[in-house]
Amino acid sequence: MWFLNIIYYILPFVLFLSILVFVHEFGHFIVARSLNIKVNAFSIGFGKELWGRVDKHGTRWKISAVPLGGYCQFLGDDEASSSSNETAKKLTEEEKKYAFIFQNPFKKLAVVIAGPGFNYLLAILIYFALFAIYGRFNIPPVIGEVMEGGAAQSAGLLKGDRILSVNDHKIVEFSDISREVLMAADHKTSLEVEREGKKLHFDIVLTELNHPTKQKDTKQYMLGIKSTGSVELSHEDLSVFEAFTAACHEVWDVTAVTLRAVGQMITGKRPSNDVGGVLRIAEMSGDITKNETFIDMLTFLALLSINLGLINLFPIPVLDGGHVVIFTLEIITGRELSDQMKNYLFKAGFTILLALMVYATFNDVVHLFNRLFKS
């Protein structure tokens, strides 16, 4: 059993993450090289090197022991970062021409943006290929999880139920459900559901959830269900242009929904326990590998790639987005930030990132405990 768990959960997680990290870091790498910036090392993973080779340009390509990220190490960097350090100060005038830290802010900005940009490009290419081959797809209105204590559980809805209509409005895909629920008058909904070939009718009063914030309690009425995450295909023939346009729209929609969810968590309209980390990703990777199709795996990879690109664009020092802010300020002001200011910003950013990682891991552990012992 433990061997199967390794196959179903650990290996897919490592594979998905390695692909995403490679694409992200390759974005940094290829743009840096095109701008004549020397890359000393390109690593998938952190820690002890397991395998490595040096190419003709002097870049060491390697796979490291801890598969939870990766990095491009530029000429002059002490570590896998691009902040000021002592190594850069020891470079010769000739070497400084090829060191990232001594480039103009426009070049730095291009290199930094390329990482998240390539994650977005990967997602667009995946969706484009799926749309071009299989036609449009959507997430079906099938219940993947009934939330404990919610209105759906009280009414008797079950995992696997397919929602056909809400308040007499036809439901085509899962996103239609939330739209109709939000429009429900007096927080009452009438659902037609298909279960094992039979049509059932449910009259449900939505559950009111309270989320305390510093300013008020925010009330939100919910049905209390989650989707399966799998997709259905239309097998509609699309032209190359239509497939590409649909792919771009899909990436935009995922980004918009993610940002809206983050905003809801910040304002207290959405529970913050939705924040997950590597354990949640590993769990989802395993579930999809065990239960879903190859197409579902590809759409999951695209979703992860969008989220990785978006998260890295958040304006937090240490992340790419933090560098984007710094280099943009340098372009606007025409002055480089002092090393002291950069150190303060990076320390603050690292603290924020560490806190988020700890909180996400805590949520993951609680989620796994509930799944294993309360299911």
C-alpha positions as CSV (number, residue, x, y, z in Angstrom):
1,M,0.0,0.0,0.0
2,W,2.8,2.4,0.9
3,F,4.4,1.7,-2.5
4,L,1.2,2.6,-4.3
5,N,0.9,5.8,-2.4
6,I,4.4,6.8,-3.5
7,I,3.4,6.1,-7.1
8,Y,0.1,7.8,-6.9
9,Y,1.0,10.8,-4.8
10,I,4.7,11.5,-4.5
11,L,5.8,10.8,-8.1
12,P,3.1,12.8,-9.8
13,F,3.7,15.7,-7.4
14,V,7.4,15.7,-8.1
15,L,6.8,15.4,-11.9
16,F,4.2,18.2,-12.0
17,L,6.3,20.5,-9.8
18,S,9.5,19.8,-11.8
19,I,7.8,20.6,-15.1
20,L,6.5,23.9,-13.7
21,V,9.8,24.9,-12.1
22,F,11.8,24.0,-15.3
23,V,9.5,26.2,-17.4
24,H,9.6,29.0,-14.9
25,E,13.4,29.0,-14.5
26,F,13.9,28.4,-18.3
27,G,12.0,31.7,-18.8
28,H,14.6,33.5,-16.7
29,F,17.4,31.6,-18.3
30,I,16.6,32.0,-22.0
31,V,15.9,35.8,-21.7
32,A,19.0,36.3,-19.6
33,R,21.1,34.5,-22.2
34,S,19.5,36.4,-25.0
35,L,20.5,39.6,-23.3
36,N,24.1,38.4,-22.9
37,I,23.8,37.8,-19.1
38,K,25.8,34.9,-17.9
39,V,24.0,32.1,-16.0
40,N,26.4,30.1,-13.8
41,A,23.8,27.4,-12.8
42,F,20.4,26.2,-13.6
43,S,19.0,23.9,-11.0
44,I,15.8,21.9,-10.6
45,G,15.5,21.4,-6.8
46,F,17.5,22.7,-3.9
47,G,20.3,21.3,-1.8
48,K,22.8,18.6,-2.7
49,E,23.4,18.1,-6.4
50,L,22.4,14.6,-7.6
51,W,23.3,15.1,-11.3
52,G,25.0,17.9,-13.3
53,R,26.7,18.8,-16.5
54,V,28.3,22.0,-17.9
55,D,27.2,23.3,-21.3
56,K,29.5,25.1,-23.8
57,H,28.4,28.5,-22.4
58,G,29.7,27.6,-18.9
59,T,26.2,27.0,-17.3
60,R,26.0,24.0,-15.0
61,W,22.7,22.2,-15.5
62,K,21.8,20.2,-12.4
63,I,19.1,18.2,-10.5
64,S,19.3,18.7,-6.7
65,A,18.0,16.6,-3.9
66,V,15.0,18.6,-2.6
67,P,12.4,18.9,-5.4
68,L,10.5,21.8,-4.0
69,G,11.7,24.6,-6.4
70,G,14.6,25.6,-8.4
71,Y,16.8,28.6,-9.4
72,C,19.0,30.3,-12.0
73,Q,22.2,31.5,-10.5
74,F,23.7,34.5,-12.3
75,L,27.3,35.5,-12.5
76,G,28.1,37.4,-9.3
77,D,25.5,35.9,-7.1
78,D,26.5,34.4,-3.8
79,E,23.4,32.2,-3.7
80,A,20.3,31.6,-5.8
81,S,19.2,35.2,-5.7
82,S,19.9,38.4,-7.5
83,S,20.4,40.8,-4.6
84,S,23.6,42.7,-3.9
85,N,26.4,40.6,-2.4
86,E,30.1,40.4,-1.8
87,T,30.8,38.1,-4.7
88,A,29.6,40.8,-7.2
89,K,32.0,43.3,-5.8
90,K,34.9,41.1,-6.6
91,L,34.2,40.8,-10.3
92,T,36.5,42.3,-12.8
93,E,35.3,45.1,-15.1
94,E,35.0,42.6,-18.0
95,E,33.0,40.2,-15.9
96,K,30.6,42.9,-14.8
97,K,29.5,43.3,-18.4
98,Y,27.8,39.8,-18.1
99,A,26.7,40.0,-14.4
100,F,22.9,40.4,-13.8
101,I,23.4,42.8,-10.9
102,F,25.2,45.3,-13.1
103,Q,22.7,45.4,-15.9
104,N,20.3,48.3,-16.5
105,P,16.9,47.9,-14.9
106,F,15.1,47.3,-18.2
107,K,17.2,44.1,-18.8
108,K,16.6,43.1,-15.2
109,L,12.9,43.6,-15.5
110,A,12.8,41.5,-18.7
111,V,14.6,38.6,-17.0
112,V,12.4,38.7,-13.9
113,I,9.1,38.9,-15.8
114,A,10.1,36.0,-18.1
115,G,9.7,33.4,-15.4
116,P,6.0,34.0,-14.6
117,G,5.5,34.8,-18.3
118,F,6.7,31.3,-19.4
119,N,4.3,29.7,-16.8
120,Y,1.5,31.6,-18.5
121,L,2.8,30.6,-21.9
122,L,2.8,26.9,-20.8
123,A,-0.9,27.2,-19.7
124,I,-1.9,28.9,-23.0
125,L,-0.1,26.2,-25.0
126,I,-1.8,23.4,-23.0
127,Y,-5.3,24.9,-23.4
128,F,-4.6,25.7,-27.1
129,A,-3.7,22.0,-27.8
130,L,-6.7,20.7,-25.9
131,F,-9.1,23.2,-27.7
132,A,-7.6,22.5,-31.1
133,I,-7.8,18.7,-30.7
134,Y,-10.9,18.1,-28.6
135,G,-12.9,21.3,-28.8
136,R,-14.2,23.4,-25.9
137,F,-14.4,22.0,-22.4
138,N,-16.0,22.9,-19.1
139,I,-16.2,21.7,-15.5
140,P,-19.4,19.7,-15.3
141,P,-22.0,20.6,-12.5
142,V,-21.2,17.4,-10.6
143,I,-20.7,17.5,-6.9
144,G,-17.2,16.5,-5.9
145,E,-17.4,17.2,-2.2
146,V,-20.3,18.1,0.1
147,M,-19.0,20.6,2.8
148,E,-19.6,19.5,6.3
149,G,-22.4,21.6,8.1
150,G,-23.5,23.2,4.8
151,A,-26.9,23.6,3.3
152,A,-26.3,20.9,0.7
153,Q,-25.4,18.3,3.4
154,S,-28.5,19.2,5.4
155,A,-30.7,18.8,2.4
156,G,-29.2,15.4,1.5
157,L,-27.2,16.2,-1.6
158,L,-24.4,13.6,-2.2
159,K,-21.1,13.4,-3.9
160,G,-21.6,12.5,-7.6
161,D,-25.0,14.3,-7.9
162,R,-25.3,16.2,-11.1
163,I,-27.2,19.6,-10.7
164,L,-29.5,20.1,-13.7
165,S,-31.1,23.4,-12.7
166,V,-31.2,26.0,-10.0
167,N,-34.4,28.0,-9.5
168,D,-35.6,26.7,-12.9
169,H,-32.5,28.0,-14.6
170,K,-30.6,25.4,-16.6
171,I,-27.1,24.6,-15.3
172,V,-24.5,23.8,-18.0
173,E,-21.2,24.0,-16.0
174,F,-20.2,24.2,-12.4
175,S,-19.6,28.0,-12.4
176,D,-23.3,28.5,-13.4
177,I,-24.3,27.1,-9.9
178,S,-22.6,29.9,-7.9
179,R,-24.1,32.5,-10.2
180,E,-27.6,31.3,-9.7
181,V,-27.1,30.8,-6.0
182,L,-26.0,34.4,-5.6
183,M,-29.2,35.5,-7.4
184,A,-31.5,33.5,-5.2
185,A,-34.2,35.6,-3.5
186,D,-34.5,35.1,0.3
187,H,-31.6,32.8,0.2
188,K,-33.8,29.9,-0.9
189,T,-33.0,27.7,-3.9
190,S,-34.8,25.0,-5.8
191,L,-32.6,22.4,-7.3
192,E,-33.2,19.6,-9.8
193,V,-30.6,16.9,-9.5
194,E,-29.7,13.8,-11.4
195,R,-28.7,10.8,-9.2
196,E,-28.1,7.3,-10.7
197,G,-30.3,8.1,-13.6
198,K,-33.2,9.5,-11.5
199,K,-34.2,13.1,-11.3
200,L,-34.7,14.5,-7.7
201,H,-36.0,17.8,-6.5
202,F,-34.6,19.7,-3.5
203,D,-35.8,22.9,-1.8
204,I,-32.8,24.3,0.1
205,V,-32.3,27.3,2.5
206,L,-28.8,28.5,2.1
207,T,-26.4,28.4,5.0
208,E,-25.2,31.7,6.5
209,L,-21.5,31.7,7.4
210,N,-19.9,34.5,9.5
211,H,-16.3,35.4,9.0
212,P,-15.0,37.9,11.6
213,T,-12.7,40.6,10.4
214,K,-11.2,43.7,12.1
215,Q,-13.9,45.9,10.8
216,K,-17.1,43.7,10.8
217,D,-18.6,40.3,10.4
218,T,-19.1,39.4,6.8
219,K,-22.1,37.3,6.0
220,Q,-22.1,34.9,3.1
221,Y,-24.8,32.5,2.0
222,M,-23.5,29.3,0.4
223,L,-24.8,26.0,-0.9
224,G,-21.8,24.2,0.5
225,I,-20.5,22.1,-2.4
226,K,-17.2,21.8,-4.4
227,S,-16.6,20.5,-8.0
228,T,-14.9,17.3,-9.0
229,G,-12.3,19.3,-10.9
230,S,-12.7,17.0,-13.9
231,V,-13.6,18.3,-17.4
232,E,-16.0,17.5,-20.2
233,L,-15.2,17.9,-23.9
234,S,-17.5,19.2,-26.6
235,H,-15.5,17.7,-29.5
236,E,-16.4,20.9,-31.4
237,D,-14.1,21.7,-34.3
238,L,-12.3,25.0,-33.8
239,S,-10.0,26.8,-36.1
240,V,-6.4,27.6,-35.0
241,F,-7.4,31.2,-34.2
242,E,-10.5,30.1,-32.3
243,A,-8.5,27.6,-30.3
244,F,-5.8,30.1,-29.4
245,T,-8.4,32.8,-28.5
246,A,-10.3,30.4,-26.3
247,A,-7.0,29.4,-24.6
248,C,-6.2,33.0,-23.8
249,H,-9.7,33.5,-22.5
250,E,-9.4,30.5,-20.3
251,V,-6.1,31.6,-18.8
252,W,-7.6,35.1,-18.2
253,D,-10.7,33.7,-16.5
254,V,-8.6,31.4,-14.2
255,T,-6.4,34.4,-13.3
256,A,-9.4,36.6,-12.6
257,V,-11.2,34.0,-10.4
258,T,-8.0,33.4,-8.5
259,L,-7.5,37.1,-7.8
260,R,-11.1,37.5,-6.8
261,A,-10.7,34.6,-4.3
262,V,-7.6,36.2,-2.8
263,G,-9.4,39.5,-2.5
264,Q,-12.3,37.7,-0.7
265,M,-9.9,36.1,1.7
266,I,-8.2,39.4,2.5
267,T,-11.6,41.1,3.1
268,G,-13.0,38.2,5.1
269,K,-15.6,37.1,2.6
270,R,-13.9,33.8,2.1
271,P,-12.4,31.5,4.7
272,S,-8.6,31.7,4.7
273,N,-8.3,27.9,5.3
274,D,-8.6,27.6,1.5
275,V,-4.9,28.6,1.4
276,G,-3.0,25.5,0.6
277,G,0.7,24.5,0.1
278,V,2.8,21.7,-1.2
279,L,0.9,19.0,0.8
280,R,-2.4,20.1,-0.8
281,I,-0.8,20.1,-4.3
282,A,0.6,16.6,-3.6
283,E,-2.8,15.4,-2.5
284,M,-4.5,16.8,-5.6
285,S,-1.8,15.5,-7.9
286,G,-2.4,12.0,-6.5
287,D,-6.1,12.2,-6.6
288,I,-6.1,13.2,-10.3
289,T,-3.5,10.6,-11.2
290,K,-5.6,7.9,-9.6
291,N,-9.1,8.9,-10.5
292,E,-9.1,11.1,-13.6
293,T,-8.0,11.1,-17.2
294,F,-4.8,12.4,-18.9
295,I,-6.8,15.4,-20.1
296,D,-7.7,16.2,-16.5
297,M,-4.0,15.9,-15.6
298,L,-3.1,18.4,-18.4
299,T,-5.7,20.9,-17.3
300,F,-4.5,20.6,-13.7
301,L,-1.0,21.2,-14.8
302,A,-2.2,24.3,-16.7
303,L,-4.0,25.5,-13.6
304,L,-0.9,25.0,-11.4
305,S,1.2,26.9,-14.0
306,I,-1.2,29.9,-13.9
307,N,-1.2,29.9,-10.1
308,L,2.6,29.7,-9.9
309,G,3.0,32.5,-12.4
310,L,0.5,34.7,-10.7
311,I,1.8,34.1,-7.2
312,N,5.3,35.0,-8.3
313,L,4.0,38.3,-9.6
314,F,2.6,39.3,-6.2
315,P,4.6,42.4,-5.1
316,I,6.4,40.7,-2.3
317,P,10.2,41.1,-2.1
318,V,12.0,37.8,-2.8
319,L,9.3,36.9,-5.3
320,D,9.6,38.0,-8.9
321,G,6.8,40.5,-8.3
322,G,8.9,42.2,-5.7
323,H,11.8,42.5,-8.1
324,V,9.4,43.9,-10.7
325,V,8.4,46.7,-8.3
326,I,12.0,47.5,-7.4
327,F,13.2,47.6,-11.0
328,T,10.2,49.6,-12.1
329,L,10.9,52.2,-9.3
330,E,14.6,52.3,-10.5
331,I,13.4,53.0,-14.1
332,I,11.0,55.8,-12.9
333,T,13.4,57.5,-10.5
334,G,16.6,56.8,-12.5
335,R,18.3,55.7,-9.4
336,E,19.2,52.3,-8.0
337,L,17.9,51.4,-4.5
338,S,20.6,51.2,-1.9
339,D,21.9,47.8,-0.7
340,Q,20.6,48.6,2.8
341,M,17.1,49.3,1.5
342,K,17.1,46.1,-0.6
343,N,18.3,44.0,2.4
344,Y,15.4,45.4,4.5
345,L,12.9,44.7,1.7
346,F,14.2,41.2,1.1
347,K,14.1,40.4,4.8
348,A,10.6,41.6,5.1
349,G,9.6,39.7,2.0
350,F,11.2,36.5,3.3
351,T,9.3,36.9,6.6
352,I,6.0,37.3,4.9
353,L,6.7,34.4,2.6
354,L,7.7,32.2,5.5
355,A,4.6,33.1,7.4
356,L,2.4,32.2,4.4
357,M,4.2,28.9,4.0
358,V,3.7,28.0,7.6
359,Y,0.1,28.9,7.5
360,A,-0.5,27.0,4.3
361,T,1.2,23.9,5.7
362,F,-0.9,24.2,8.9
363,N,-4.1,24.3,6.7
364,D,-2.8,21.3,4.7
365,V,-2.2,19.2,7.8
366,V,-5.7,20.0,9.2
367,H,-7.2,19.2,5.8
368,L,-5.4,15.8,5.6
369,F,-6.4,15.0,9.2
370,N,-10.0,15.6,8.5
371,R,-9.8,13.6,5.3
372,L,-8.1,10.6,6.9
373,F,-10.0,10.5,10.2
374,K,-13.3,12.2,9.7
375,S,-14.3,10.9,6.3
